[in-house]
Every structure is written in structure tokens, then in C-alpha cells.
């Protein structure tokens, strides 16, 4: 079985007080065998890392530059986030694509930088509502995946994560049904399998888009959904803990049902 993975993306939210309130209860909660990752804003990576020290919860960055160093004011390199203890890095989040004009090619360059640094890229893919209504979900999503395959080959995805986040479901309260999400996850896995079936079987694919404690179990019950990229619900301690617990309970029941 692929490992279940829950990633908290705090986006541009947080404070030193919030970190002290949210992270200690999470550290005290047993979420084995689910892997939990917290991605706070860059300014709080060091503080979050200190609060998570000694726990099974991993630290992640929300973004990183495609450049390792140089005259790039305001940017943060993968070397810097690695030194701060990050293991995972989000790349190509829909808000980066939409607000900052990140193209598929730039996302692939950032992915390459993360991958070559020995960190785990979390490749975010997904379509807008207009693209969905125009029946372009397959075209858009697979184009975003192909940008990585064409630049780096399928082996680069072996130690990576893909997160399908339909833009129309992010921060709206609208969630794709488990069946809708499964259909896209299956499509992505089958597409990658054409390039390398071993990578496709091994690689976790997460769903992101208004994920919370109420819907995570139904989503994870689908065969190709391996976890969640959680936004707003990760900013409430009990809500996020309940989300992780629901994933853990489902994982345990799935393992018990194996022959």
C-alpha cells in the first residue's frame, strides 16, 4: 500500500502565537501510520521546525526558487529551505500559477531544483472552472504532468508527490465528489504508468480542494487517492487533528482488511 499523506498548507497565514497554539497539540497526537507535513509561511519555517523537532511530523516549504543563489531579491532557494529542515516543497500551486504567472515550464524548472536537492517535490496540478466546463480537464492536467516528464523523465516522479487541486474547489467550500476526484487521479496514474508503471504504482497522488475532517475518509476510500493537501482546515488545531485521525483510522481499517 502507498503511504497516506496529509499536507497542511497554511498559505500566507500565521504568526508566532498561532504556531505555538497549533503545533504542540499536533505533535502530541499520534497519527501513525499517516505521514503529516506542515507547510507554514517562509518566515516561520525555523520556529515551526523547532516546535516539530523530535516528532514524526515533517516540515515543508510552500515554494522555492529555481535558482540556487544570486541576485534574485525576495526569493528563497531550495538550499535555504533544506537547511531549515524542510523535507517537502510545494511546486506549481494554483495560486502561484494564477497570481504570479508561473508557467508549466517554470514549474518544471522549480521541480528540477527541488528534486536535485534531494527534497520531495509536491507537484500541484489542476484545472479552472472554465476549463472544467469546457471539458478540458484531461488536456490541462496531463499537460502539467507532461512538463515534468518531458524535462526530467518519469524517474524524477519516483520520490515525488502529485497533488490534484481543481482550482474551482480551492477556498470555495466546493469539493469534488470522491468519484470525480478518483476519475482524475486514475487518469493521472494511468498516464504516468505509460512512461513507467513502477513509478505510477509507487507515487502518492493527493487531493486538494476544501479538504476537511468531514470528507477526508470518503476521499481516501478511493483507490487512487492517497492523501490530502489541506488549506483552511489546517489552520484550526482540532479540525486538522480530526482530519489526520480520520485518515489514520481509515488506513488502519484498510490494512486490517488485507489478506
URQUI-V594202 format. One record per residue. N is the residue number from 1. OMEGA is omega in whole degrees, -180 to 180 (999 if undefined). Layout:
# URQUI-V594202
n = <N | N>
omega = <OMEGA | OMEGA>
This chain:
# URQUI-V594202
n = <1 | 2 | 3 | 4 | 5 | 6 | 7 | 8 | 9 | 10 | 11 | 12 | 13 | 14 | 15 | 16 | 17 | 18 | 19 | 20 | 21 | 22 | 23 | 24 | 25 | 26 | 27 | 28 | 29 | 30 | 31 | 32 | 33 | 34 | 35 | 36 | 37 | 38 | 39 | 40 | 41 | 42 | 43 | 44 | 45 | 46 | 47 | 48 | 49 | 50 | 51 | 52 | 53 | 54 | 55 | 56 | 57 | 58 | 59 | 60 | 61 | 62 | 63 | 64 | 65 | 66 | 67 | 68 | 69 | 70 | 71 | 72 | 73 | 74 | 75 | 76 | 77 | 78 | 79 | 80 | 81 | 82 | 83 | 84 | 85 | 86 | 87 | 88 | 89 | 90 | 91 | 92 | 93 | 94 | 95 | 96 | 97 | 98 | 99 | 100 | 101 | 102 | 103 | 104 | 105 | 106 | 107 | 108 | 109 | 110 | 111 | 112 | 113 | 114 | 115 | 116 | 117 | 118 | 119 | 120 | 121 | 122 | 123 | 124 | 125 | 126 | 127 | 128 | 129 | 130 | 131 | 132 | 133 | 134 | 135 | 136 | 137 | 138 | 139 | 140 | 141 | 142 | 143 | 144 | 145 | 146 | 147 | 148 | 149 | 150 | 151 | 152 | 153 | 154 | 155 | 156 | 157 | 158 | 159 | 160 | 161 | 162 | 163 | 164 | 165 | 166 | 167 | 168 | 169 | 170 | 171 | 172 | 173 | 174 | 175 | 176 | 177 | 178 | 179 | 180 | 181 | 182 | 183 | 184 | 185 | 186 | 187 | 188 | 189 | 190 | 191 | 192 | 193 | 194 | 195 | 196 | 197 | 198 | 199 | 200 | 201 | 202 | 203 | 204 | 205 | 206 | 207 | 208 | 209 | 210 | 211 | 212 | 213 | 214 | 215 | 216 | 217 | 218 | 219 | 220 | 221 | 222 | 223 | 224 | 225 | 226 | 227 | 228 | 229 | 230 | 231 | 232 | 233 | 234 | 235 | 236 | 237 | 238 | 239 | 240 | 241 | 242 | 243 | 244 | 245 | 246 | 247 | 248 | 249 | 250 | 251 | 252 | 253 | 254 | 255 | 256 | 257 | 258 | 259>
omega = <174 | 180 | 174 | -172 | 176 | -179 | 177 | 176 | -177 | -178 | -179 | 178 | 175 | 177 | 178 | 179 | -179 | 179 | -180 | -180 | -173 | -168 | 180 | 177 | 179 | 179 | -178 | -177 | 177 | -180 | 177 | 3 | 179 | 176 | 180 | 179 | 178 | 180 | 177 | 174 | -178 | -175 | -175 | -178 | -178 | 180 | 179 | 179 | 179 | -180 | -179 | -175 | 179 | 179 | 177 | -177 | -177 | 178 | 179 | 176 | -178 | -175 | 172 | -179 | 173 | -180 | -180 | 179 | 175 | -176 | -179 | -174 | 177 | -178 | 178 | -177 | 177 | 177 | -180 | -179 | 177 | 178 | 178 | 175 | 179 | 175 | -178 | 175 | 174 | 178 | 178 | 178 | -175 | 179 | 174 | 180 | -174 | -174 | -174 | 172 | -180 | -179 | 176 | -178 | 177 | 178 | 178 | 177 | 178 | 177 | -179 | 180 | 179 | -178 | -178 | 178 | 180 | 176 | -178 | 176 | 173 | -175 | 180 | -180 | 177 | -176 | 174 | 178 | 180 | 178 | 177 | -179 | 179 | 179 | -179 | -178 | -178 | -178 | -176 | -176 | -179 | 174 | 179 | 176 | -178 | 178 | 178 | -178 | -177 | -178 | -171 | -177 | -174 | -178 | 179 | 180 | -175 | 178 | 179 | 176 | 172 | 177 | 176 | -179 | 177 | -174 | -178 | -179 | -174 | 177 | -177 | -173 | 177 | 179 | 172 | 175 | 177 | -179 | 177 | 180 | 180 | -180 | 180 | 179 | 179 | 179 | 180 | -179 | 179 | 179 | 178 | 179 | 177 | 178 | -180 | -177 | 180 | 177 | -178 | 180 | -174 | -168 | 176 | 173 | -177 | 172 | 176 | -180 | -179 | 177 | 178 | -176 | -176 | -175 | -174 | -177 | 180 | 178 | -176 | 177 | 178 | -172 | -177 | 178 | -171 | 180 | -176 | 170 | -168 | -180 | -174 | -178 | 180 | -180 | 175 | -171 | -176 | 179 | -179 | 177 | 178 | 177 | 179 | 179 | 179 | 177 | 180 | -179 | 179 | 179 | -180 | -180 | 178 | 179 | -180 | -178 | 180 | -180 | 999>
